[in-house]
Amino acid sequence: MGLRILLGGDVMLGRGVDQILAHPSPDAIHEAGLALASDYVRLAERAHGPIPRRAGADYVWGDALRAWAAQSPDVRIVNLETAVTRSEAYERKGINYRMSPDHVGCLTAARIDACALANNHVLDWGRPGLEETLRTLEGAGVATAGAGRDEAEALEPAVVDRGGKGRVLLLACATGDSGVPSAWAARQGRPGVARIDLGLASAERIGRSLDAVRRPGDAAVVSIHWGGNWGYDVPKSHRAFAHALIDHAGVSVVFGHSAHHAMAAEMHRGRLALYGCGDLINDYEGIGGLEAFRPELVASYLVETARDGSVARFEVTPHRLERMRLASPSAEDRAWLLQRLAREYQPFGLALEERGAGPWPVRPNGGGR
């Protein structure tokens, strides 16, 4: 058996989610629509019923913890789209996500090994907020990638070592089209995120960063926050860059995210490109106008890699976000999400297999572009 890597898309533990945990941040937010973070809790309760306050650190993960334990992942990785800070130096950008450092146990309760931080919310509370986020996660034993105290640190891969089973290298980056301002880019002597342009030069630079720490048998995961929030189209530039990472940087898994719903995936030369993993946890319940996307139906992804870095197994686990926690989806929920993902995966040569109440194995369908 190779390395088993669990991937979760955007994990947004700030704002309303932070308010239901034991030590919430100040309730006031800086948005045009709502004045309080707890207003998002009330919207969710209006949609699905009461939500506990002072909830335990494991509350938000709900039924997913049991599902993941059955999959026995060696490494668990998410895109943490939330600053972990008490900073009040908020950016005037319309939406600011912040989780109290007292809630870092929410990540360790799910046994998260590493967080990608290259996204459009990690600097919502300024560079002081980013630096506190890095200190807090480091103190909790959670590895980070994609943001740092300077450019070199932001592009440095995190290494999760599983001894004889092998190591996972996580490098994270983000693009401007996901809403990351150019001013957030890490520079020499300036904290920030690894903000890149898509192209062969960036793929080769990522390859050099991986090669600086790579050993035989390592599995390399590159997290990319790219694209808009809604819509299923995979831009040609995203697909070309994913292929370049596999072909020129030796990447096993391209771990893409930004859209708030799951998108297509593709196998390329035995490696996996996830073009959009969707949100895993957010506080969007009760917000109208997005029903066509069913944003409450989310997914996590298990990838098993072989010693040569190729992908030997890939499966998708469906979940339902309800009352700000991950619940087991109903049969109707499963059928809807399976049909939607099958529609998106099919043109890229992949098919999902329904198996009772468990994860969906993904296989080649003999087609593809």
N, C-alpha and C positions, 0 to 999 in steps of 0.2 A: 504494500500500500504506500502511495506517495504522500506528499503534504496535502492536507485538506484545509482549504482557506475559505472562511466565511466572510462574505462581503455584504455590508449594508450601505445603502445610499445615504442621502442627506439626513442626518440626525440633528434635529433642531430642538434642543432642550431648553431654549430660552423663552422669554415672554410668558405665555400662558402656561407652558409646561413647568417652568421654573416656579410659578406661583402655587402649584399644588404640592410641591415638595416641602421638606421640613423647614428650610430656612430661606424663604423667597427673597429675591432682590426687591428694592423699592418698586412700588406698583406703577408709578408714573412712567409713561412712555412718550415718545416724541413723534407721533404720527398725526396725519391730517384727519383721520377718521375717528379713531378711538383714543381715549385719554389714559386708560389703565390697562396694564397687561391682564389683569383679572377679568376684563371685559371679554377676552377670548375664552376664558373658562366658562363664563356665563353663556356665550354663544354655543359652546359645545354641550353644555348641560341642557340648553333648550332643544338641541337636536337629539340627544341620546340619554339624558337623565343625569342624576347626581354624580359628581366626581368627588372623591375624598380629598380633604385638605390634609396637609402634613403627611402626605403619603410616603411610604418607605422607598428606599433607594431603588428597589427592583420593580416598583409599581409599573412604570411605563413599558417595561419589556413584556409583561403579562405572559400569555401562552407561548410566546416565541422562545422563552428560556427552555421550556420542555422540548420544543421542536428542535432547537439547536443542539441540546444535549444528546438527542437521539442521533444526530448527524456526526457527532464526535469530531468537531473541527479542531485542528492543531493551532490555528491562528485566526483571530477575529479582528476585522478591520472595518471601520466606518469612516464616512466623511462627516466630521463634526462641524456643523454649520452654525456655531454659536461661540461667542467669546465666554470664557470662564473667568469672571472678573468682578471686582467691586468698583472699577473705574467709573467716573462720571464724565469722562472726556468723550462724550458721544459725538459721532460724525453726523452732520446734518444731511442725511441721505434718505429719510422717509421711513425706513424700517430698521430697527436696531435690536439684535438678539443678544441677550446676556443671561448667563446662568451663574448663580452664586458659586464661588469656590467651595462652599460647604457641601455642594451637591455633586462633587466629583465622584463620590461613591456610586452615583447612578451609572457611571461608565464601568467601574470595577465590579459592580453587582452583575453586569452582563459579561464579565471577563473579557472586556475589550482590550486587545493587546496593543493596538496602534490606531491613531487617528490621523487622517488626512486633514490638513488645515488650510490648504490653498483653495479658498472660496471667497464669495463676496459678502461674508458676514463676520469673519474672524477679526477684522479691524473695525467693527462697528463702534467700539468704545476706545478708539485711538490706539496709538502705539503703546501707551501704558497698559491698556487692556490686553493687547497681544502679548506683551512681555509677562503679565501676570498669568495669562492662559498657559504659556509655555512653562512657567515655574510650577504652576499647580498640577499640570498633567505629569511633568517630570517627577514631582514629589509623590504622585500617586502610582508611579511605575507604569504609566501609559506612554508608549513611544509616540513621537510626532514626526510628521514630514510635511513639507510644503510651505512652512513659514519659519522664520528664524530671526535672529538678532542682526543678521546681515545676509547678503546674497548667497554666500557660500553655504551658510547653515540652512537657508531655505531650500536649496537644491540638494542637500545631503540626504541620501537614503536612510531611512530607519531600518534597522536590522532586528528581526525577531528570530532568535535561534532556538530550534527545537532538537538540538543535539544530533543524535544519529539519524533522525528523520530528515534533517536539513534545515535550511534557513529561508525566510521570506524577506526580500528587500522591498520596501515601500518607498517610492518617490512620488511626490505630489506636486501638481502645477495647476495653473488656471489661466484662462484666456479672457480677453476684454469683453467678448460677446456674452459672457455669463454675468456681467455687471461688476467686474473687478476694476476699480479705477486705476489708471496708470500710476497715480501717486502712491498707490499701495505697494508697488513693486519693491521688493527688497533690493538694496544697493549696498555697496561697500560702506560700512559704518552706519547703515540705516536699516532698522527692522522693517519687515514686510513679508509679502508672500512671493512665491516663485511664479511670477506672471510671465507667460511666454507668448510668442507668435507661432502659429502652426506652420511647419515647413521642415524640410530635411535638415537644416542647420540646427533647429531645436531638437529634433529626434537624435541627431548625432551627439549633441551636447548632453542630453539625458543619458545616452549610452555611455559616454565618458564618465559621468557621475556614478552610474551603476558599476562600471568596470573598476572604479577605484576601490570598491569594497567587495566585488563579486568573487565567489569561489565556485568551483565545479559543484553542480547539484543545486545551486541556489535557484529559487523561483522569484522572478522580478515582477512586481505589480506596480504599474504607473497609474496613479489616480489623476484624473483630469476633470476639472469643473469647467464646463463649456456649454455654449448654446443658451437658448431662451428657456422660459419657464413652462410653456405649454405648447404642445404640437409634437407629432410623431416623425416628422421628416428628419432624416439623417443627412446633414450637409455633406457634399462631396469632399470638402476640406477635412472634415472630421474623419471620414473613412480613410482618406489618403494618409492622414497623420497616424491613425491607428496602425495601418499597414506598415508605415515607415518605422514605427516603434518596434514592431515585431521583426521586421526585416533587418533593420540597422542597429537596433539597441538591444536585441535579444530578450524582449519583454514577453513574459508568459501570459499576463492578463492586463488588458487595458480597461481600467475601472472608471468609466465615464459617468457623470452625473451633472445635474443642474435642473433639468426639467422635473416638475413635481410629480411625474408619473413615469412608470416603466416604459422603456422604449426597446428598440431592436437590439439583437446581439448577432455576432458572426464568428465563425471559426475561420482563421486565416493561417495556412501553413501549420496547422496543429495547435495554434495558440488562439486565445479568446479575446474578442473585443466586445465589451459591454458598452453600448453607445449611450445608454441612459438607464441608470439603476432606479431612478425615482427617489422620492422621499421614503424614509423608513419611519421617522417619528416627526410630527409637527403639531401645531395647534390650530389647524385650519377647519376643524369641525364646525358646522353651522354657517360657514361663509357660502353664500349662494352664488349661482352663476357658472359653476364649474361641473355641474352634474354629469355632463357628457363624458368627462374624463374619469369619473368615479375615483377621485383622489383618496378616498378612504381605503381603497384596495391597494396594498403595497406588497413588496416582495423582498426577500433576502436571497442570496446566491451562494451556493457551495461549489467550489472549484477544486478538483484534485489534480495536482501536477505530478508528472513523472520526473525522474532524475535528470532527464535531458531538457527539462523546462517545458515540455509540451503538456497539453491538457488532456488527461485521461478520463475525466468525468466532469460533468457540469449539470447541476440541477437547480431548479427554482422553487422556493417555498413561498406560498401565498400567505398573507396576513391581512387582518382588517383592523384599521385604526378606529377605536371607539372608546369614548370617555378617556381620551388621551392615554391609551394603552394599546398594546398589540394583542388582539384577540384572534381566536381561530375563526376563519371565514366559514360562512354557511355554504351549503351545496350550490346555491344560486350565485353567491359571490365567487366561488371557485370557477364555476362555469363561465361567468362573464369575463374574469381576468384571463382564464385559459384561452378563451376565444380571441380576446384582444391581443394577447402576446403571440398566439399562433399566427394571427394576421400580420404582425410586425416581423416575426422571425422568419416566416416562410420565404419572402423574397431574398433573404440572406442565406438560404440553404439549411435552415434548422427547423426542427419540429419538436413540440413538447408532447410528452406521453402522460396521460392521466392514469394515476394509480391510487385509487381509493382516496384516503384523506391525507396522504403523505406528500412529499415534494414531487415535482414534475421532472423526471429525467429529460434531458435535451439531447436529441440525436440529429445527425445529418439527414436531410430529407431528399437528397439526390438532386436538388435544384440549386438555386442561388444565382446571383448576378455575375 
